[in-house]
Amino acid sequence: MNREQLLFKNRRPGETVFLAGYRATGGYQSLQQALRDLTPEALRQRVKDSNLRGRGGAGFPTGVKWNFFPADQPGPKYLVCNCDEMEPGTYKDGELLLADPHQLVEGMILSAFALQTDIGYIFIRYAYAQQAENLRRAIVEATEAGFLGQNILGSGFNFELHLHSSAGRYILGEETALLNGLEGKRPNPRLKPPFPAVKGLFGRPTTVNNVETLANIQHIVSGGAEWFRALALTEEGSGTKLYGLSGHLNRTECFELPVGMPLRQLIEEFGAGVWRGRKFKACLPGGASTPYLTAEHLDVALDFDSLEAVGSRFGTAGVTVFDDRTCMVAATLNLIRFFARESCGWCTPCRDGLTMVRWLLETIETGQGTPEHLEMLKDQLQQISGNSFCALAEGAMGPVAGLLTHFEQEIIDHLEKGRCPFQ
Ligand SMILES: Cc1cc2nc3c(=O)[nH]c(=O)nc-3n(C[C@H](O)[C@H](O)[C@H](O)COP(=O)(O)O)c2cc1C
């Protein structure tokens, strides 16, 4: 297996690489190359051909999204980087910015050139204070070196980049809530359509992309679309991915590995196996909003299509592992407590539905459940899925769907014993 390091190539434990170090390994050469050799259309086409899919969770093809963007429309247009990253089990963007903040800055300048936007914002969660500090310094360095600002490298292209530190809530990661937050409004999601590409920040065309998505752009420029696609281990995949390991593993770190990694290899080789000599029971493959996988899925390839085929999602590739002593009802309750608390309250299925699901799981976990509660849980899954205003509630129900599909017997054991069988 190739272990090509693109995004983590400058990563050293406890160190941050700034301009000199970044340039020493080829940093900003893609920018020079693109401004010299590529038109914005050619760059957009290259990204489309690379089959890069959004790394923020939904996996939407970046090139397709960029083609919806009216790059030729006069007037203000914006590029926004989503660095909210508050989903439990997802910490890859934070790791990237701790190690190498210029990766994002160069990626954003290139993306802005492709989209012909001249203003960009990085929306960063409040808790990422060190990452924000790193970005602040990187922006100053890039401006002083002539990579940001007016007439970049004499090309006539202008781009200014601003850092916006948010108050920090999970809903702010939803792209339209993020835009409201950036405008200083209450971060409720907006109705789509119109999509941000048509009417986004301050009512103007806007593209919102994830940190890791944007950081990939310079590598697609320098290596080419075909090379990028071939980095993946599966036909359907492309590129590398930052896999953030957490949970009951001997090693919980973030690794850059090809898209399409077999789950078993990720756990055994990179996670150094399940901790305390215990057995693998389940995992969330792509952050807290993805349905569980079980031991029968250990040979699945971690890419968007393969995970959808087994009823889950690649999401953010934040892989959280649970050992065989875990109560899956308790684990799901723990996740639902987070999601119910983070609901912005804008729509009923999310505000009231998640509260109801939390209550049902609490009732079952504390041994007070009856078969009726199990039926009500199934009913809530039907009622909430596809009926909420944004994808928060849908995502929140991912682990609940996994619980009902793979661990219904565990729920029944709680009902029959009148207590949690794992306590
Ligand atoms: C509740 C919720 C939280 C989200 N949080 C994030 C986040 O922290 N970072 C992120 O990039 N995308 C997040 N997303 C997805 C964004 O709405 C959007 O799809 C993404 O930023 C697009 O970038 P991409 O195409 O590069 O992946 C979230 C979505 C929802 C519904």
The ligand as an SDF file (V2000), in Angstrom:
LIG
                    3D

 31 33  0  0  0  0  0  0  0  0999 V2000
  -25.2220   19.6200   11.7560 C   0  0  0  0  0  0  0  0  0  0  0  0
  -24.1420   19.6630   10.7330 C   0  0  0  0  0  0  0  0  0  0  0  0
  -22.8360   19.9280   11.1150 C   0  0  0  0  0  0  0  0  0  0  0  0
  -21.8210   19.9990   10.1580 C   0  0  0  0  0  0  0  0  0  0  0  0
  -20.5480   20.2590   10.5790 N   0  0  0  0  0  0  0  0  0  0  0  0
  -19.5620   20.4040    9.6540 C   0  0  0  0  0  0  0  0  0  0  0  0
  -18.2440   20.7660   10.0450 C   0  0  0  0  0  0  0  0  0  0  0  0
  -17.9420   20.9350   11.2220 O   0  0  0  0  0  0  0  0  0  0  0  0
  -17.3070   20.8970    9.0690 N   0  0  0  0  0  0  0  0  0  0  0  0
  -17.6080   20.7160    7.7440 C   0  0  0  0  0  0  0  0  0  0  0  0
  -16.7380   20.8820    6.8930 O   0  0  0  0  0  0  0  0  0  0  0  0
  -18.8420   20.3710    7.3540 N   0  0  0  0  0  0  0  0  0  0  0  0
  -19.8250   20.2240    8.2630 C   0  0  0  0  0  0  0  0  0  0  0  0
  -21.0890   19.9100    7.8520 N   0  0  0  0  0  0  0  0  0  0  0  0
  -21.3390   19.7870    6.4070 C   0  0  0  0  0  0  0  0  0  0  0  0
  -21.5220   21.1820    5.7930 C   0  0  0  0  0  0  0  0  0  0  0  0
  -22.8820   21.5660    5.8850 O   0  0  0  0  0  0  0  0  0  0  0  0
  -21.1100   21.2120    4.3100 C   0  0  0  0  0  0  0  0  0  0  0  0
  -21.7070   20.1480    3.6510 O   0  0  0  0  0  0  0  0  0  0  0  0
  -19.6070   21.1270    4.1250 C   0  0  0  0  0  0  0  0  0  0  0  0
  -18.9370   22.1410    4.8430 O   0  0  0  0  0  0  0  0  0  0  0  0
  -19.2970   21.2690    2.6600 C   0  0  0  0  0  0  0  0  0  0  0  0
  -17.9170   21.1330    2.4300 O   0  0  0  0  0  0  0  0  0  0  0  0
  -17.3210   19.9600    1.5470 P   0  0  0  0  0  0  0  0  0  0  0  0
  -18.1630   19.8420    0.3140 O   0  0  0  0  0  0  0  0  0  0  0  0
  -15.9330   20.4130    1.2660 O   0  0  0  0  0  0  0  0  0  0  0  0
  -17.3660   18.7080    2.3910 O   0  0  0  0  0  0  0  0  0  0  0  0
  -22.1170   19.7930    8.7910 C   0  0  0  0  0  0  0  0  0  0  0  0
  -23.4370   19.5150    8.4130 C   0  0  0  0  0  0  0  0  0  0  0  0
  -24.4310   19.4360    9.3690 C   0  0  0  0  0  0  0  0  0  0  0  0
  -25.8240   19.1470    8.9330 C   0  0  0  0  0  0  0  0  0  0  0  0
  1  2  1  0
  2  3  1  0
  2 30  2  0
  3  4  2  0
  4  5  1  0
  4 28  1  0
  5  6  2  0
  6  7  1  0
  6 13  1  0
  7  8  2  0
  7  9  1  0
  9 10  1  0
 10 11  2  0
 10 12  1  0
 12 13  2  0
 13 14  1  0
 14 15  1  0
 14 28  1  0
 15 16  1  0
 16 17  1  0
 16 18  1  0
 18 19  1  0
 18 20  1  0
 20 21  1  0
 20 22  1  0
 22 23  1  0
 23 24  1  0
 24 25  2  0
 24 26  1  0
 24 27  1  0
 28 29  2  0
 29 30  1  0
 30 31  1  0
M  END
$$$$
